[in-house]
Amino acid sequence: KIGADIIAIPTHGKKGLAHFFSGSIGEDVANHATLPVMTFKI
């Protein structure tokens, strides 16, 4: 543990079928994290 205040995760901004089949690590982290999660498109 590092004592972080927020989790920042880059995303590829996939939508539609590409997102449906590959999923999203950022989305999974946001759904399970106990800290605030900030995602940003790369």
Backbone as JSON Lines, residues from 0, in Angstrom:
{"i":0,"aa":"K","n":[0.84,-1.18,0.0],"ca":[0.0,0.0,0.0],"c":[0.89,1.24,0.0]}
{"i":1,"aa":"I","n":[0.45,2.25,-0.77],"ca":[1.26,3.46,-0.9],"c":[0.57,4.71,-0.37]}
{"i":2,"aa":"G","n":[-0.62,4.59,0.14],"ca":[-1.32,5.74,0.7],"c":[-1.83,6.71,-0.36]}
{"i":3,"aa":"A","n":[-2.26,6.2,-1.5],"ca":[-2.76,7.05,-2.58],"c":[-4.1,7.68,-2.21]}
{"i":4,"aa":"D","n":[-4.38,8.85,-2.8],"ca":[-5.65,9.54,-2.6],"c":[-6.61,9.35,-3.77]}
{"i":5,"aa":"I","n":[-6.06,8.98,-4.93],"ca":[-6.87,8.82,-6.14],"c":[-6.16,7.82,-7.06]}
{"i":6,"aa":"I","n":[-6.93,7.16,-7.92],"ca":[-6.38,6.26,-8.92],"c":[-6.6,6.91,-10.28]}
{"i":7,"aa":"A","n":[-5.55,7.07,-11.08],"ca":[-5.65,7.64,-12.42],"c":[-5.33,6.55,-13.44]}
{"i":8,"aa":"I","n":[-6.23,6.35,-14.4],"ca":[-6.09,5.27,-15.38],"c":[-6.33,5.82,-16.78]}
{"i":9,"aa":"P","n":[-5.39,5.61,-17.7],"ca":[-5.64,6.0,-19.09],"c":[-6.58,5.0,-19.76]}
{"i":10,"aa":"T","n":[-7.42,5.48,-20.68],"ca":[-8.32,4.6,-21.43],"c":[-8.14,4.88,-22.92]}
{"i":11,"aa":"H","n":[-8.61,3.96,-23.74],"ca":[-8.55,4.14,-25.19],"c":[-9.86,4.68,-25.73]}
{"i":12,"aa":"G","n":[-10.87,4.78,-24.9],"ca":[-12.15,5.35,-25.33],"c":[-12.91,4.47,-26.31]}
{"i":13,"aa":"K","n":[-12.78,3.15,-26.17],"ca":[-13.5,2.24,-27.06],"c":[-15.0,2.32,-26.79]}
{"i":14,"aa":"K","n":[-15.78,2.16,-27.87],"ca":[-17.24,2.18,-27.76],"c":[-17.81,1.04,-28.58]}
{"i":15,"aa":"G","n":[-19.05,0.78,-28.38],"ca":[-19.77,-0.19,-29.19],"c":[-19.26,-1.61,-29.03]}
{"i":16,"aa":"L","n":[-19.2,-2.34,-30.15],"ca":[-18.81,-3.75,-30.11],"c":[-17.38,-3.95,-29.65]}
{"i":17,"aa":"A","n":[-16.47,-3.03,-29.99],"ca":[-15.08,-3.17,-29.54],"c":[-15.02,-3.18,-28.02]}
{"i":18,"aa":"H","n":[-15.78,-2.31,-27.38],"ca":[-15.81,-2.27,-25.91],"c":[-16.5,-3.51,-25.36]}
{"i":19,"aa":"F","n":[-17.57,-3.94,-26.0],"ca":[-18.32,-5.1,-25.53],"c":[-17.45,-6.35,-25.51]}
{"i":20,"aa":"F","n":[-16.66,-6.56,-26.55],"ca":[-15.86,-7.79,-26.64],"c":[-14.56,-7.72,-25.86]}
{"i":21,"aa":"S","n":[-13.96,-6.55,-25.74],"ca":[-12.66,-6.46,-25.06],"c":[-12.79,-6.02,-23.61]}
{"i":22,"aa":"G","n":[-13.91,-5.4,-23.23],"ca":[-14.07,-4.93,-21.85],"c":[-13.21,-3.71,-21.58]}
{"i":23,"aa":"S","n":[-13.19,-3.29,-20.34],"ca":[-12.44,-2.11,-19.96],"c":[-11.84,-2.3,-18.58]}
{"i":24,"aa":"I","n":[-10.53,-2.27,-18.5],"ca":[-9.86,-2.4,-17.2],"c":[-10.22,-1.19,-16.34]}
{"i":25,"aa":"G","n":[-10.23,0.0,-16.94],"ca":[-10.59,1.2,-16.19],"c":[-11.97,1.12,-15.58]}
{"i":26,"aa":"E","n":[-12.9,0.58,-16.34],"ca":[-14.28,0.42,-15.84],"c":[-14.32,-0.58,-14.69]}
{"i":27,"aa":"D","n":[-13.59,-1.67,-14.82],"ca":[-13.55,-2.67,-13.75],"c":[-12.94,-2.08,-12.48]}
{"i":28,"aa":"V","n":[-11.86,-1.33,-12.63],"ca":[-11.23,-0.7,-11.46],"c":[-12.19,0.29,-10.82]}
{"i":29,"aa":"A","n":[-12.84,1.12,-11.63],"ca":[-13.78,2.11,-11.1],"c":[-14.93,1.46,-10.34]}
{"i":30,"aa":"N","n":[-15.37,0.3,-10.81],"ca":[-16.48,-0.39,-10.16],"c":[-16.08,-1.06,-8.85]}
{"i":31,"aa":"H","n":[-14.8,-1.34,-8.65],"ca":[-14.37,-2.08,-7.47],"c":[-13.46,-1.3,-6.52]}
{"i":32,"aa":"A","n":[-13.0,-0.13,-6.92],"ca":[-12.05,0.64,-6.11],"c":[-12.73,1.29,-4.91]}
{"i":33,"aa":"T","n":[-11.98,1.44,-3.85],"ca":[-12.48,2.16,-2.67],"c":[-12.05,3.62,-2.71]}
{"i":34,"aa":"L","n":[-11.17,3.98,-3.64],"ca":[-10.72,5.36,-3.83],"c":[-11.42,5.96,-5.04]}
{"i":35,"aa":"P","n":[-11.42,7.29,-5.16],"ca":[-11.92,7.9,-6.39],"c":[-11.04,7.48,-7.57]}
{"i":36,"aa":"V","n":[-11.66,7.3,-8.73],"ca":[-10.94,6.9,-9.94],"c":[-11.13,7.96,-11.0]}
{"i":37,"aa":"M","n":[-10.01,8.43,-11.57],"ca":[-10.04,9.39,-12.67],"c":[-9.55,8.68,-13.92]}
{"i":38,"aa":"T","n":[-10.36,8.66,-14.98],"ca":[-9.93,8.08,-16.24],"c":[-9.74,9.21,-17.25]}
{"i":39,"aa":"F","n":[-8.79,9.01,-18.15],"ca":[-8.55,10.01,-19.19],"c":[-8.21,9.3,-20.49]}
{"i":40,"aa":"K","n":[-8.7,9.85,-21.59],"ca":[-8.52,9.25,-22.9],"c":[-7.12,9.55,-23.43]}
{"i":41,"aa":"I","n":[-6.48,8.49,-23.96],"ca":[-5.15,8.69,-24.56],"c":[-5.22,8.52,-26.06]}
